[in-house]
Amino acid sequence: MEADVQDAEGLVLYQTEGCPYCVKVRRYLEQAGRSIELRDLRGTPDAVQELIAATRRRTVPCLRIETAPGDFEWLHESADIIDYLAARFAEEG
């Protein structure tokens, strides 16, 4: 999955390569044949600061969902993220 190829506009997954919970979400995306923007916290200080500023946590995976221009909801927990993505992709067809 490449960060510039997006199936679902307004979604960004904050993650790290080695995190098993992040792997679980990325594996779901791959199996679903979908891609969203990925922001890896390792080596990307701006992504770390964005996540902490918004959630007061550095925990990954975290899905940023744009609900309206400039308004975001943040979803932690891999199982919750996968459930959200499955429902959203089902709506999009």
Contacts in CASP RR format, 6 or more apart in sequence:
PFRMAT RR
TARGET T0000
AUTHOR 0000-0000-0000
METHOD contacts of the structure
MODEL  1
MEADVQDAEGLVLYQTEGCPYCVKVRRYLEQAGRSIELRDLRGTPDAVQE
LIAATRRRTVPCLRIETAPGDFEWLHESADIIDYLAARFAEEG
1 26 0 8 1.000
1 29 0 8 1.000
1 30 0 8 1.000
1 35 0 8 1.000
1 36 0 8 1.000
1 38 0 8 1.000
2 35 0 8 1.000
3 37 0 8 1.000
3 38 0 8 1.000
3 39 0 8 1.000
4 37 0 8 1.000
5 35 0 8 1.000
6 35 0 8 1.000
6 36 0 8 1.000
6 37 0 8 1.000
7 33 0 8 1.000
7 34 0 8 1.000
7 35 0 8 1.000
7 36 0 8 1.000
7 89 0 8 1.000
7 92 0 8 1.000
8 34 0 8 1.000
8 36 0 8 1.000
8 85 0 8 1.000
8 88 0 8 1.000
8 89 0 8 1.000
8 92 0 8 1.000
9 66 0 8 1.000
10 37 0 8 1.000
10 64 0 8 1.000
10 65 0 8 1.000
10 66 0 8 1.000
11 36 0 8 1.000
11 37 0 8 1.000
11 63 0 8 1.000
11 64 0 8 1.000
11 65 0 8 1.000
11 66 0 8 1.000
11 85 0 8 1.000
11 88 0 8 1.000
12 36 0 8 1.000
12 37 0 8 1.000
12 38 0 8 1.000
12 39 0 8 1.000
12 63 0 8 1.000
12 64 0 8 1.000
13 22 0 8 1.000
13 25 0 8 1.000
13 26 0 8 1.000
13 36 0 8 1.000
13 37 0 8 1.000
13 38 0 8 1.000
13 39 0 8 1.000
13 61 0 8 1.000
13 62 0 8 1.000
13 63 0 8 1.000
13 64 0 8 1.000
13 81 0 8 1.000
14 39 0 8 1.000
14 41 0 8 1.000
14 47 0 8 1.000
14 50 0 8 1.000
14 51 0 8 1.000
14 60 0 8 1.000
14 61 0 8 1.000
14 62 0 8 1.000
14 63 0 8 1.000
14 64 0 8 1.000
15 22 0 8 1.000
15 25 0 8 1.000
15 26 0 8 1.000
15 38 0 8 1.000
15 39 0 8 1.000
15 40 0 8 1.000
15 41 0 8 1.000
15 60 0 8 1.000
15 61 0 8 1.000
15 62 0 8 1.000
16 22 0 8 1.000
16 40 0 8 1.000
16 41 0 8 1.000
16 42 0 8 1.000
16 60 0 8 1.000
17 40 0 8 1.000
17 42 0 8 1.000
19 60 0 8 1.000
19 61 0 8 1.000
21 60 0 8 1.000
21 61 0 8 1.000
21 77 0 8 1.000
21 78 0 8 1.000
22 60 0 8 1.000
22 61 0 8 1.000
22 78 0 8 1.000
24 78 0 8 1.000
24 82 0 8 1.000
25 61 0 8 1.000
25 63 0 8 1.000
25 78 0 8 1.000
25 81 0 8 1.000
25 82 0 8 1.000
25 85 0 8 1.000
26 38 0 8 1.000
28 82 0 8 1.000
28 85 0 8 1.000
28 86 0 8 1.000
29 35 0 8 1.000
29 36 0 8 1.000
29 85 0 8 1.000
32 85 0 8 1.000
32 86 0 8 1.000
32 89 0 8 1.000
34 85 0 8 1.000
34 89 0 8 1.000
36 85 0 8 1.000
39 47 0 8 1.000
39 50 0 8 1.000
40 47 0 8 1.000
41 47 0 8 1.000
41 48 0 8 1.000
41 51 0 8 1.000
41 58 0 8 1.000
41 60 0 8 1.000
48 58 0 8 1.000
51 57 0 8 1.000
51 58 0 8 1.000
51 60 0 8 1.000
51 62 0 8 1.000
52 58 0 8 1.000
54 64 0 8 1.000
54 72 0 8 1.000
54 74 0 8 1.000
55 62 0 8 1.000
55 74 0 8 1.000
55 76 0 8 1.000
57 76 0 8 1.000
59 76 0 8 1.000
61 76 0 8 1.000
61 78 0 8 1.000
61 81 0 8 1.000
62 74 0 8 1.000
62 75 0 8 1.000
62 76 0 8 1.000
62 81 0 8 1.000
63 74 0 8 1.000
63 75 0 8 1.000
63 81 0 8 1.000
63 84 0 8 1.000
63 85 0 8 1.000
64 72 0 8 1.000
64 73 0 8 1.000
64 74 0 8 1.000
65 72 0 8 1.000
65 73 0 8 1.000
65 74 0 8 1.000
65 75 0 8 1.000
65 84 0 8 1.000
66 72 0 8 1.000
67 73 0 8 1.000
75 81 0 8 1.000
75 84 0 8 1.000
END
